[in-house]
Amino acid sequence: MRQQPPDEPRADSVESQERLAGMQREMDEMRVLVRQLIGTNAVENVLINGFCKLSAQLEPLAELTPPRRTPMDPKDMARLAHVRAELKRPSWIGTGSLEPPHPSWSTP
């Protein structure tokens, strides 16, 4: 077995250094991802807690809403529609103008 001189790097140590450098890069990438996830959770928690607090503050306002009305009977709805139609102003479109009375209609 032949030994390599000490000033030349061994092939297996170069490979292990490359593997170690690759693993270090992967670890750095994972650290960045974990930091992003932690940051996302922090923002999410702030939003959720903020909305919960806001909801709790607005809860007493629910008592101020007017009571819900029950739907009207169909007969009453028809009657109301009829009354509304009767109260509408007439449409004078297309009626034209009034003609003067015929001279024979006048009384002497």
C-alpha positions, 0 to 999 in steps of 0.5 A: 500500500502506497502512502500519499505525501502529507502535502497532498490532500487525500481523496477521501478527505476531499469528498468528506469535506465536500459532503460536509459543505453540502450538509452545511448548506442544507442546514442553512437552508433549513434554518431559513425555512424554520425562521420563516415558519416561526415568523408566519406563526407569529403573524398568524397568532397576532391576527387570530388574537386580534380578531378574537379580542375585536370580536369580544369587544363587539359582542355587546353590540349584538343586543342592539340589533332590531328584532327579526320580523316574521315574513308577511302572509302572501295575501297581505303581500298581494294587498300591499302590492295593490295599494302601492300600485294604486298610490303610484302617479299616473304616467302621462307619456303619450297622452298628447295635448288637448284639442280645442272644443269643436265650434258646433259644441258651443252654446249660443 
